[in-house]
Amino acid sequence: MESCHSALLKKGQKAEIVEINIDEIPLKLIEMGCLPGNTIELIQVAPLGDPLFFNVNDSKVAIRKKTAAYIYINPASIK
């Protein structure tokens, strides 16, 4: 299965997380539910484009684009 990273989502889009780069993702994000099988939704983009604001497992989190690039999603699951 091909995957792409969550930084490519557009505002309001949701997708299933299929993989994370455990070495590059802060432990706090993992504890908040940023795990394979969960849904991630882009809810807002900062005025200068970074950070990105996501809803992950009913938690609102701000993630830098660089970090979001290590959260891989299933493009077929984008809604």
Secondary structure, DSSP 8 states (H G I E B T S, - for coil): ---EEGGG--TT-EEEEEEE-TTTS-HHHHHTT--TTSEEEEEEE-TTS-SEEEEETTEEEEE-HHHHTTEEE-GGG--
